[in-house]
Every structure is written in structure tokens, then in C-alpha cells.
Amino acid sequence: MFFSSDNAGPAHPKVIEAVMAANTGYAPGYGADAIMDTVRQQVRDVFEAPEAAVYLVINGTSANALLLATMSQPWDTIFCADVAHIQEDECNAPEFYSQAKLTLVPTDDAKMSPDVLRSKIEAEQNRGVHGPQRGPLSITQVTEKGTIYTLDEIKALTDIASGFGMKTHMDGARFANALVALDCSPAEMTWKAGIDTVSFGGTKNGAMGVEACVIFDPDLAWEFELRRKRGGHLLSKHRFLSAQMQAYLTDGLWLDTARAANARCAQLAEGLRGHNALTLQYDPQANIIFFDMPRSEHKRMLDGGAFYYVMNGDPNEGDPDALLTGRLVTDWSMTEDGVQQFIKLLNG
């Protein structure tokens, strides 16, 4: 009953097998391995982007920070949702690598709206040399609250950004979960909708630790390479990143794992809806659920062996009737039985 994070689940056996297979003999380092040549073509094929630059890093924070640094200048501001991962969970890494600031766009469901985004953009760069300049927009897909931007919503935001001469980055740590939920192609969710770069996640969806930085404008590629090396994120034994991504993309494994995670989330949400003391904050669209429940119920669940995060209070101390927010995340390895155990404990 482990629902704390999709980072906590195991790597897929096919990924482990690929890493083991790569652990034979000698191979050039720093991304010059033969496996990376295959991966680069795989990613280009997946995104229908034959000219895309493709680079691998070990985690999502480095992918986001390096891409946003490549897209901005130190005097810029980067626009993002007020609950974006780059704001809440990356220890100012985007600011550190870019030297730019973040401008937070208020949201209700973790998704930016076109009107509010436009007003925030218009409020910047109105003081000439004295104020921050307009840098890139960053969109999180899936959002930190488990909601998903539709293709039309993405296009509406990128159109606004483009109208101000801004580029758009997508934080796709859970890219695959959003993609299978929308039943669209990677191209439709990215460059066809106006996205310029994407952090294409693997770690949360069955890899050991690998993310692809996909840059649809080749003119940005060399600067990214320099920033990756200067920032300490060019791995010497790069083949072990390449092997993971190759396995992840082979025969649609990345889509299968995302579908499995989303299916277990839907099953879990259905069971939660039958509990009178519990309220879902958002309609689950991918593999994340936020819900409100009395402290006493959270304590009972955690004491009973459930693992998940309580976001806004100590479940062990305080008013037992106070509502606290829980977060449940399903990964590719969660089973139907695991979900049923959680629901049984909840209803017990």
C-alpha cells in the first residue's frame, strides 16, 4: 500500500536488463556511446522531430534547470504556475542555473489560464532597463495537483507567450501519464502546440534515473551542451543513461507503464469516492490524487500500513476532526490487489 510517490517504485525489469547488458566491455563516455545514437533517433521518431537535439540527464531538476537556463538570460523572469515543481520542489535550481527570477502565475487547479498569464506578462518589462525582461514560460504537464492541460489549453498559453516573443518549456516529469490520458501524440502535446523544449521524464515511470532534454530548436543545442557540462550533469559513464532510455522507449514500454499507473489511479479514485468522510480536491486525470479527510482517519490509515503523504499537518497531533490533505500517487508497479488493500483498510 505504498502511495507516497512514483519515485518510490521499482525500475522496470526491462530497464534493469538493459543496464546490465550495457555493463559489458568498454564504451566511449560523455554521450558518445553507440546506444545514445539509437536513443537520439528513438526520441526524434517519437516526437516526429527529425532535427530535435536530444540530451540525457539523471533527474528532472537538472533537466528543467538546464533547459530554462538555456532559454533565458540573467536579467529575465521565467513565468510558471504558482505551484509548479520548479517553484516548490527544486531548491531554486532554475534560478541558480539561469540567474533569472521566477514570476508566479496564480492558479485554481494548478493550471494557468490565458487571461491571468497575459496579465502577469504585461505587468513585467514595463520599467525598461530597471525591471526584469520577459523570459520563457514553463508549463508543468501533469501538474503538481494531478490535473492535465488539454491540447487547446497548451496552445492558448503558448500563443500568448509567442505573442510576447517568449519561448515555452514543458516540465514533463509525468509526460507519459498525461499523454496516454489525452490519447494524443507526443508531437501534438509539444511542438505542434507551440512547445520549444521539453523535459521528457523517465524516472517516475519505470526508469532508474534518466530524463531526456528535447530541444526542438537546434540553435539552442550547443549552449545546452555547454551548460550541461559546466553544471556537472554530463555523466562520464553515460551509456547507463542511454541504456535506460533505450529500453524505456523500445516497444512502447513507456506508454505501457503510464497506462498501468493511470489505471490504478482510476481504480483507487473510484474506491475513495465511496468513503463518506473523504473529499477529492480534483477529479484525478493521471496518476495523482489529492483528498481531504479528518486527521483521525489519516492516522488510522497510516497506522494500518498505508504509506502516503499528509501535506498540511501532523496526522498524529491535533484536532482529530480537522481536515488534512493527503496525496496518493500510483506508479507502474502498483497492482490491483494493492489498491484493493488500501480501499479495504479505508472502509474498515
N, C-alpha and C positions, 0 to 999 in steps of 0.2 A: 504493500500500500504506500509506495513511495511516489509522492506527487509534488515534491518540492521544486524540481526544476528538470528540464530536459537536458541540462548539462550533467545531471547526476546519473543518467542512464549509461549502459554499456555501449561500447562501439560495436557496430555490426560485424559479425564474423567474417564477412567478405572483405571488409576493410582491414581487419587484423591479418587475414590471409595475404592480402596484397602487400602489407608492410613486411610480413615475414618473407615473402617472395623477393621483395626489394633488398632484403638484408643478406645479399649474396654477392661476393666479389667486390669489385671496385666500380665506382661511377663518378663522373665529374660532379663537382659541387656547385653550390650557389645558383641553382636553377638551370645548369647546363646539362642535366641528366636527360637521357633519352625518353624517360617516362613523361617528363614535362612537355616534350614536343607533342606527345599524344594528348596530354591533358589540354594543352592550349587549343588544339584542334577540336577536342570534345566540347570545350566551353564555347568556342566560336560556333560550332554546329548547333548546340543547344539554344544559343541566343540568336541564331540566324544573323550573325555579325562577323563576316569573314575578316574584317580589318581590326577587330577589337584587340586591344592589348590585355593580356591576362597574366596576373601575378598571384602567387600564393603567400599567405602569412599564416601564423599559427592561431590567431584568435580574432574575434570581432572588434575588440577595442583598437587593435593596431590597424585593422582594415579600415575602419571608419576614420580614425585619426589621420592616417597617411593619405587617404583619398581626399578628405576635406582640406588637408594642408596643401595638397597639390592643386586644389581648385580655388584657393583663396590666397590673399595677401595679409600680412600682419595688421594692416590698417582696416581690414574688412570686418564685417559681422556676419555670422552664419545663422540663418533662420531655421528654427526647428520647433517642434511641439514642446509645450511646457513639461511634458512627461516623457520626452524622448530618452532613449538609452544614453545618447551622447551627453545629455544634461544630468541624468540621475545616477548613472552607474559606471562612468568611465573616468572618475577622479580627475576631471579637467584635461584628459589626454588630447581631445581635439584642440583645445586652446593651447596646450603645451606644444604640440607639433606644428600648429598653424600660426600661433601667436595672435590669432584673431579672437574675437569675443563671440558669445552666443547671444542671439536675441530670441527670447522665448515667445511663442505664439500660443495664446490661451486656447484650451480645448475643453469640450464637454465629455467626449468619448475617446479621448487620446488622438483624435483625428483633427487636423487643421481644416478650417473652412476657407474657401476662396476669399470671402469678404474680410474676415479677420486677418488673414495673411496679407492681403493687399494693404490694409490699414497699417499693419506693422512695418511693411516695407516702405510705405510712403512716409512714415514717421522718421525714417533714417535718411541720412545723406541730405539733410535739409540745412546743414550748417557748414557746407563746403569743406574746407580743409580742417575745420575744428571738430568735425564729427566722424564717426565710423562710416566707411563706404559699404555699399551693398555687396555682400559676398554670396556664396551659394545657398541654396535651400536644401535641407536634408529631410527626407520622408522615411519614417520607420514602417516597414511592412513585413510581418504583422506588427501592430502597435504594442506598446508595453501593457495595454489593457486587454489584449487579445482580440481587438477589433481589426477590420481589414478595410483598406481603401479599395473601392471599386476602380475599374479602369477609367471610367469617366471622372471620378474624383481625382485620380492621379493626374489626368490630363488637364483638368481645370487648374490644379495647383502649378503644374509645370508651365502652362500657358502664361500664368501671371508672372512667374519667375522670369520666363523668357522675355516677356514684355518689358521687364526692367533690365534686360541684359545679363540676367543671372543664370548660372547652370544649376542642375539639380542632381543631388546624390540620393541613393536609396540604401538605407540600412536594412539589408536583407538577411539578418541572422536567422530568421524563420521564413526565408523566401519561399522554400518549397511548400510549407504549410499554407501560405497564402495562395500560392499558385494552384494547388490542387483544389482548394476551396472555391476559387474563382473559375476553375476549369478553363484556363486560358493558356497561352504560350508564354515562355519567358520573354520573347521579343515584345509581345503585346503589353506585358506588365512593366517593360523597361523602355528601351529606346523608341519604340513606336508610340509610347505615351509621353515622351519628352525627357526621359531619364538619361543623364550623361554618364554617370558611373554607378556601380552597384557593388556593395559588399555582399557577396554570394555565399551564404552560410552553409557549412557542413557539420560543424562541431555539435550543434544542438540536434542534429537529425541523423546521427549514426556514425559520424566520423570520430576519430580520436581527438583531433585538434587541427583543423585546417579550414581556411576561408579563402575564397578567390576574390581578388580585386579586379573587377572587369571595367575597363575604360573604353567607351565607345568612340572617343575622340583620340586618335593615335598621337596627336600633337602633345598630349599630356603625358605620354608614356615615359619619356626619358626623365622628366622631372620626378615622376613617381619612383623610378628605379633609384635615383639618387637619394630621395627621401627615405626609401625603404632601407638602403644600405646605411645611410647616416644615422637613422633611428635605431639601428641594431636589429632589424627584422628581416634581414636576408640570411636565411639559415645555410650553414655550410653543408650539412648533410640533407640537402633539400629533397633528395629522392624520396624521403619518408613522408614528406608533404605530398609530393606528386603521386605517390602510390595510393595514398588515401583518396585523393580527388579522382584518380582514375577509376578506382573501384566504386566510388560513390556515384559516378556518372555512367558506369557501364550497365547496360541492360535496364536502365531506368530505376536502379536501386534507390536513388534519392527521392523519386516520386513514390515508390512503394512504401518507404519508411514514413514519409509525410502523410500518406493516406492512412497508414496504420495509427499514427499518433492522433490524427484528426478524428478517426472513427472512435477511438477510445474516449476522446474528449466528449464527443456527441453522446456516447453511451453514459458517461459519467454525468453529464448535464441533465439527461433525462431522469436519472435516479435522484439527483438533487432536487429537481422540481417537485418531487413528491413529498418533500420534508417541510412541514408547516412552519418551522422556526427559522427557515433559511430563505434568503432572497438573493437571486442572481443580480449583480450590478449591470451586466451587459449580456446580451444574447451571445453565447460562445460561437465564434465563427471559425476558429482554427484549433489550437491545442492548449488554450489558456482559459481558465475560469476564475473570476473574482466573485466572491459571495460574502454576504453579511450574515452573521449568526451570533447568538449570545455567547459570551465568554465561557459560560459553564459547558456549553455544547462543544466548543473548541477544545476545552480541557479534557472532556470525556473522550473525544476522538483521538487526541494526541496521546493520552494515557492508554488508549486501547490499541496503539500500534500504528496509527496513521502518521505519515510524515508529510507535512506541507508547511508553508509559511503563513503565520498570522502577521499581518502587515502593520497594524496600528495599535499595538498594546500587548502587554504580557498576559497570556492566557491563564496564568497561574495566580495572578494577584489583581484584585479589584472587584468591582460590582459584577456579580455573576450574571446579571441580566443585561449588562452593557453589550451593545452590538460591536463586534470586531470583524474586520475584513480578513478573509482567508484567500489565498491564491493556490490554485491547483493547476499543475502543468503535466500533460501526458507526453511521453516520448514514444519512439517507435517500438520499444520492447515491452511496453505495458500490455498485459493480457486482459482478456475479457474477465477472467476469474479475479484478477487483481482489482478491477473496477467493482465487480460484484461484492468482493470482500469489504471494500470501502462503504458501499451503499448499505450492506447488511449491518455494519457497525453503526452507521449513521442512523438507521431505523431501529436499532436495537434498544 
